[in-house]
Amino acid sequence: MKGRANGNFIAHRENGTLANVNLSKDRGSVPIDIDCDCRFIFFCRVENNEWKVQYVKLFYEKDKVVPVDSKTVPDFPKEELEKYTPGYQYLFVAQHSLGHPILNDLPDANNEGFTAMYKAMADWIEGKDVHLFWEKK
């Protein structure tokens, strides 16, 4: 938290996201990729002298649209984008247009999810039990 308060921002990129479109059904207008910067957090422990992952959580830092042809992108109406947090606006507008259910309360770097995640990380390192599923149902 101290580093973030000082303006430090270190992100890791997840590559390999695939978006399927069906142009004949108006489920996508031009081929695009949506890049999401997500923070992956692994909660690990040692069991029988082996490191095991107990939990994996992630939250979205930011996303963007990347045109496949390097110049053409679909219109993302501002009022649609504003329904979602800046961490995953484009991803969720695109997913919603494809008919996917949207979880609009996922933690991201700009909501209470950031604070909750870092508290859980500190508690985990101290050996405390943590509750990692704070998303609203």
Contacts in CASP RR format, 6 or more apart in sequence:
PFRMAT RR
TARGET T0000
AUTHOR 0000-0000-0000
METHOD contacts of the structure
MODEL  1
MKGRANGNFIAHRENGTLANVNLSKDRGSVPIDIDCDCRFIFFCRVENNE
WKVQYVKLFYEKDKVVPVDSKTVPDFPKEELEKYTPGYQYLFVAQHSLGH
PILNDLPDANNEGFTAMYKAMADWIEGKDVHLFWEKK
1 118 0 8 1.000
11 37 0 8 1.000
11 39 0 8 1.000
11 61 0 8 1.000
11 62 0 8 1.000
12 37 0 8 1.000
12 38 0 8 1.000
12 39 0 8 1.000
12 40 0 8 1.000
13 35 0 8 1.000
13 37 0 8 1.000
14 36 0 8 1.000
14 37 0 8 1.000
14 38 0 8 1.000
14 40 0 8 1.000
17 33 0 8 1.000
17 34 0 8 1.000
17 35 0 8 1.000
17 36 0 8 1.000
19 32 0 8 1.000
19 33 0 8 1.000
19 34 0 8 1.000
19 94 0 8 1.000
20 98 0 8 1.000
21 27 0 8 1.000
21 28 0 8 1.000
21 31 0 8 1.000
21 98 0 8 1.000
22 28 0 8 1.000
23 29 0 8 1.000
27 97 0 8 1.000
27 98 0 8 1.000
27 99 0 8 1.000
28 74 0 8 1.000
28 94 0 8 1.000
28 97 0 8 1.000
28 98 0 8 1.000
29 74 0 8 1.000
30 67 0 8 1.000
30 68 0 8 1.000
30 69 0 8 1.000
30 72 0 8 1.000
30 73 0 8 1.000
30 74 0 8 1.000
31 67 0 8 1.000
31 68 0 8 1.000
31 69 0 8 1.000
32 65 0 8 1.000
32 66 0 8 1.000
32 67 0 8 1.000
32 68 0 8 1.000
32 73 0 8 1.000
32 74 0 8 1.000
32 94 0 8 1.000
33 65 0 8 1.000
33 66 0 8 1.000
33 68 0 8 1.000
34 63 0 8 1.000
34 64 0 8 1.000
34 65 0 8 1.000
34 66 0 8 1.000
34 90 0 8 1.000
34 91 0 8 1.000
34 94 0 8 1.000
35 63 0 8 1.000
35 64 0 8 1.000
35 66 0 8 1.000
36 60 0 8 1.000
36 61 0 8 1.000
36 62 0 8 1.000
36 63 0 8 1.000
36 87 0 8 1.000
36 88 0 8 1.000
36 91 0 8 1.000
37 60 0 8 1.000
37 61 0 8 1.000
37 62 0 8 1.000
37 63 0 8 1.000
38 58 0 8 1.000
38 59 0 8 1.000
38 60 0 8 1.000
38 61 0 8 1.000
39 58 0 8 1.000
39 59 0 8 1.000
39 61 0 8 1.000
39 109 0 8 1.000
39 117 0 8 1.000
40 56 0 8 1.000
40 57 0 8 1.000
40 58 0 8 1.000
41 56 0 8 1.000
41 57 0 8 1.000
41 58 0 8 1.000
41 117 0 8 1.000
41 121 0 8 1.000
42 53 0 8 1.000
42 55 0 8 1.000
42 56 0 8 1.000
43 53 0 8 1.000
43 54 0 8 1.000
43 55 0 8 1.000
43 56 0 8 1.000
43 57 0 8 1.000
43 120 0 8 1.000
43 121 0 8 1.000
43 124 0 8 1.000
43 130 0 8 1.000
43 132 0 8 1.000
44 51 0 8 1.000
44 52 0 8 1.000
44 53 0 8 1.000
44 54 0 8 1.000
45 51 0 8 1.000
45 52 0 8 1.000
45 54 0 8 1.000
46 52 0 8 1.000
55 130 0 8 1.000
55 132 0 8 1.000
57 107 0 8 1.000
57 117 0 8 1.000
57 120 0 8 1.000
57 132 0 8 1.000
59 106 0 8 1.000
59 107 0 8 1.000
59 108 0 8 1.000
59 109 0 8 1.000
59 113 0 8 1.000
59 114 0 8 1.000
59 117 0 8 1.000
60 85 0 8 1.000
60 87 0 8 1.000
60 88 0 8 1.000
60 91 0 8 1.000
60 106 0 8 1.000
60 108 0 8 1.000
60 109 0 8 1.000
61 87 0 8 1.000
61 108 0 8 1.000
61 109 0 8 1.000
62 86 0 8 1.000
62 87 0 8 1.000
62 109 0 8 1.000
63 87 0 8 1.000
63 88 0 8 1.000
63 89 0 8 1.000
63 90 0 8 1.000
63 91 0 8 1.000
64 90 0 8 1.000
65 73 0 8 1.000
65 74 0 8 1.000
65 76 0 8 1.000
65 90 0 8 1.000
67 73 0 8 1.000
76 89 0 8 1.000
76 90 0 8 1.000
76 93 0 8 1.000
80 93 0 8 1.000
80 96 0 8 1.000
81 89 0 8 1.000
81 90 0 8 1.000
81 93 0 8 1.000
82 89 0 8 1.000
83 92 0 8 1.000
83 93 0 8 1.000
83 104 0 8 1.000
84 92 0 8 1.000
84 93 0 8 1.000
84 102 0 8 1.000
84 104 0 8 1.000
85 104 0 8 1.000
85 106 0 8 1.000
85 108 0 8 1.000
85 110 0 8 1.000
85 111 0 8 1.000
86 108 0 8 1.000
86 110 0 8 1.000
87 108 0 8 1.000
87 109 0 8 1.000
87 110 0 8 1.000
88 106 0 8 1.000
88 108 0 8 1.000
92 102 0 8 1.000
92 104 0 8 1.000
95 102 0 8 1.000
96 102 0 8 1.000
103 135 0 8 1.000
105 135 0 8 1.000
105 136 0 8 1.000
106 135 0 8 1.000
107 113 0 8 1.000
107 114 0 8 1.000
107 116 0 8 1.000
107 117 0 8 1.000
107 134 0 8 1.000
107 135 0 8 1.000
108 114 0 8 1.000
113 134 0 8 1.000
116 134 0 8 1.000
120 130 0 8 1.000
120 131 0 8 1.000
120 132 0 8 1.000
123 129 0 8 1.000
123 130 0 8 1.000
124 130 0 8 1.000
END
